[in-house]
Structure formats: structure tokens, C-alpha cells
Amino acid sequence: MRMAIENPRWGYTRIQGALSNLGFTVGRNTIRRILIEQGIDPAGHRTTTWSMFLKAHWGAIAATDFFSIEVITGGDSSATWCSS
């Protein structure tokens, strides 16, 4: 359930693949049944709030704040900074 809640765009097959990567063998229809029993809508019908998005992607957002590349242009002595 946690995977479906934290990743609202993941469908049953994607969740099945993620569980398989963790060493669990679970059928797609079993995942579907459990999510329906818990009141979790199918992917595409789950709502995502801005705070949910930020919590799910906080690690990547924080990492890009410290990423910058110095680009040296030819000819002149100036440098341009590209920051994410």
C-alpha cells in the first residue's frame, strides 16, 4: 500500500515489478484486490497534492539545489554558471 500511496502514478504492474525487485512474488490481481480493499484507487484516479509530490521527491529536489556546472565560453574570459 505504501508504494501506491507514495507513487500515485504507479499501476498494479509497476508495483508488482518493484516488489519483485525486492524479492517478493505477488500477482498483479492480488495487488489490485488489496488496493481496492484498502480504498486506494487505480493509478490515474489517485489524487496527488503538492505536499505529497514534494515528500515523494524531496531527495532529488534537494540534490539538484547543489548541482551546478561552470561553462566556459570561447573567445572571452567570462564564464557562465548553469544551476539547477
Rosetta constraint file for C-alpha pairs under 8 A:
AtomPair CA 1 CA 5 HARMONIC 6.21 0.50
AtomPair CA 1 CA 34 HARMONIC 7.96 0.50
AtomPair CA 1 CA 35 HARMONIC 6.56 0.50
AtomPair CA 2 CA 6 HARMONIC 5.98 0.50
AtomPair CA 3 CA 7 HARMONIC 5.75 0.50
AtomPair CA 3 CA 10 HARMONIC 7.98 0.50
AtomPair CA 3 CA 15 HARMONIC 6.83 0.50
AtomPair CA 4 CA 8 HARMONIC 5.55 0.50
AtomPair CA 4 CA 9 HARMONIC 7.90 0.50
AtomPair CA 4 CA 10 HARMONIC 6.39 0.50
AtomPair CA 4 CA 11 HARMONIC 7.73 0.50
AtomPair CA 4 CA 15 HARMONIC 7.27 0.50
AtomPair CA 4 CA 40 HARMONIC 7.78 0.50
AtomPair CA 5 CA 40 HARMONIC 7.82 0.50
AtomPair CA 6 CA 52 HARMONIC 7.40 0.50
AtomPair CA 6 CA 56 HARMONIC 6.04 0.50
AtomPair CA 7 CA 56 HARMONIC 7.35 0.50
AtomPair CA 8 CA 43 HARMONIC 5.92 0.50
AtomPair CA 8 CA 44 HARMONIC 7.42 0.50
AtomPair CA 8 CA 46 HARMONIC 5.82 0.50
AtomPair CA 8 CA 47 HARMONIC 7.23 0.50
AtomPair CA 8 CA 48 HARMONIC 6.79 0.50
AtomPair CA 9 CA 43 HARMONIC 5.06 0.50
AtomPair CA 9 CA 44 HARMONIC 6.03 0.50
AtomPair CA 9 CA 46 HARMONIC 7.66 0.50
AtomPair CA 10 CA 14 HARMONIC 5.65 0.50
AtomPair CA 10 CA 15 HARMONIC 6.42 0.50
AtomPair CA 10 CA 43 HARMONIC 5.76 0.50
AtomPair CA 11 CA 15 HARMONIC 6.31 0.50
AtomPair CA 11 CA 42 HARMONIC 6.66 0.50
AtomPair CA 11 CA 43 HARMONIC 4.96 0.50
AtomPair CA 12 CA 16 HARMONIC 6.09 0.50
AtomPair CA 12 CA 28 HARMONIC 5.73 0.50
AtomPair CA 12 CA 29 HARMONIC 7.79 0.50
AtomPair CA 12 CA 31 HARMONIC 6.21 0.50
AtomPair CA 12 CA 32 HARMONIC 6.16 0.50
AtomPair CA 12 CA 42 HARMONIC 7.85 0.50
AtomPair CA 12 CA 43 HARMONIC 7.88 0.50
AtomPair CA 13 CA 17 HARMONIC 6.22 0.50
AtomPair CA 13 CA 28 HARMONIC 5.98 0.50
AtomPair CA 14 CA 18 HARMONIC 6.25 0.50
AtomPair CA 15 CA 19 HARMONIC 6.15 0.50
AtomPair CA 15 CA 31 HARMONIC 7.84 0.50
AtomPair CA 16 CA 20 HARMONIC 6.11 0.50
AtomPair CA 16 CA 25 HARMONIC 7.85 0.50
AtomPair CA 16 CA 26 HARMONIC 6.42 0.50
AtomPair CA 16 CA 27 HARMONIC 6.95 0.50
AtomPair CA 16 CA 28 HARMONIC 6.06 0.50
AtomPair CA 16 CA 31 HARMONIC 7.34 0.50
AtomPair CA 17 CA 21 HARMONIC 6.24 0.50
AtomPair CA 18 CA 22 HARMONIC 6.54 0.50
AtomPair CA 19 CA 23 HARMONIC 6.45 0.50
AtomPair CA 19 CA 24 HARMONIC 5.26 0.50
AtomPair CA 19 CA 25 HARMONIC 7.05 0.50
AtomPair CA 19 CA 26 HARMONIC 7.41 0.50
AtomPair CA 20 CA 24 HARMONIC 4.88 0.50
AtomPair CA 20 CA 25 HARMONIC 5.69 0.50
AtomPair CA 20 CA 26 HARMONIC 7.55 0.50
AtomPair CA 26 CA 30 HARMONIC 6.68 0.50
AtomPair CA 26 CA 31 HARMONIC 7.14 0.50
AtomPair CA 27 CA 31 HARMONIC 6.48 0.50
AtomPair CA 28 CA 32 HARMONIC 6.27 0.50
AtomPair CA 29 CA 33 HARMONIC 6.04 0.50
AtomPair CA 30 CA 34 HARMONIC 6.19 0.50
AtomPair CA 31 CA 35 HARMONIC 6.16 0.50
AtomPair CA 32 CA 36 HARMONIC 6.14 0.50
AtomPair CA 32 CA 42 HARMONIC 7.98 0.50
AtomPair CA 33 CA 37 HARMONIC 6.09 0.50
AtomPair CA 34 CA 38 HARMONIC 6.21 0.50
AtomPair CA 35 CA 39 HARMONIC 6.23 0.50
AtomPair CA 35 CA 40 HARMONIC 5.05 0.50
AtomPair CA 35 CA 41 HARMONIC 7.16 0.50
AtomPair CA 35 CA 42 HARMONIC 7.95 0.50
AtomPair CA 36 CA 40 HARMONIC 5.58 0.50
AtomPair CA 36 CA 41 HARMONIC 6.63 0.50
AtomPair CA 40 CA 46 HARMONIC 7.48 0.50
AtomPair CA 41 CA 45 HARMONIC 5.84 0.50
AtomPair CA 41 CA 46 HARMONIC 5.53 0.50
AtomPair CA 42 CA 46 HARMONIC 6.54 0.50
AtomPair CA 48 CA 52 HARMONIC 6.16 0.50
AtomPair CA 48 CA 53 HARMONIC 6.67 0.50
AtomPair CA 49 CA 53 HARMONIC 6.34 0.50
AtomPair CA 50 CA 54 HARMONIC 6.26 0.50
AtomPair CA 51 CA 55 HARMONIC 6.14 0.50
AtomPair CA 52 CA 56 HARMONIC 6.14 0.50
AtomPair CA 53 CA 57 HARMONIC 6.20 0.50
AtomPair CA 54 CA 58 HARMONIC 5.38 0.50
AtomPair CA 57 CA 61 HARMONIC 6.20 0.50
AtomPair CA 58 CA 62 HARMONIC 5.98 0.50
AtomPair CA 59 CA 63 HARMONIC 6.19 0.50
AtomPair CA 60 CA 64 HARMONIC 6.31 0.50
AtomPair CA 61 CA 65 HARMONIC 6.66 0.50
AtomPair CA 62 CA 66 HARMONIC 7.35 0.50
AtomPair CA 63 CA 67 HARMONIC 6.87 0.50
AtomPair CA 64 CA 84 HARMONIC 5.62 0.50
AtomPair CA 65 CA 83 HARMONIC 7.72 0.50
AtomPair CA 65 CA 84 HARMONIC 6.04 0.50
AtomPair CA 66 CA 84 HARMONIC 7.70 0.50
AtomPair CA 67 CA 83 HARMONIC 6.15 0.50
AtomPair CA 67 CA 84 HARMONIC 6.04 0.50
AtomPair CA 68 CA 81 HARMONIC 6.83 0.50
AtomPair CA 68 CA 82 HARMONIC 5.59 0.50
AtomPair CA 68 CA 83 HARMONIC 4.35 0.50
AtomPair CA 68 CA 84 HARMONIC 6.47 0.50
AtomPair CA 69 CA 81 HARMONIC 5.94 0.50
AtomPair CA 69 CA 82 HARMONIC 5.35 0.50
AtomPair CA 69 CA 83 HARMONIC 6.60 0.50
AtomPair CA 70 CA 79 HARMONIC 6.71 0.50
AtomPair CA 70 CA 80 HARMONIC 6.00 0.50
AtomPair CA 70 CA 81 HARMONIC 4.75 0.50
AtomPair CA 70 CA 82 HARMONIC 6.40 0.50
AtomPair CA 71 CA 79 HARMONIC 5.89 0.50
AtomPair CA 71 CA 80 HARMONIC 5.21 0.50
AtomPair CA 71 CA 81 HARMONIC 6.06 0.50
AtomPair CA 71 CA 82 HARMONIC 7.19 0.50
AtomPair CA 72 CA 77 HARMONIC 7.98 0.50
AtomPair CA 72 CA 78 HARMONIC 6.97 0.50
AtomPair CA 72 CA 79 HARMONIC 4.73 0.50
AtomPair CA 72 CA 80 HARMONIC 6.33 0.50
AtomPair CA 73 CA 77 HARMONIC 7.74 0.50
AtomPair CA 73 CA 78 HARMONIC 6.99 0.50
AtomPair CA 73 CA 79 HARMONIC 6.30 0.50
AtomPair CA 73 CA 80 HARMONIC 7.46 0.50
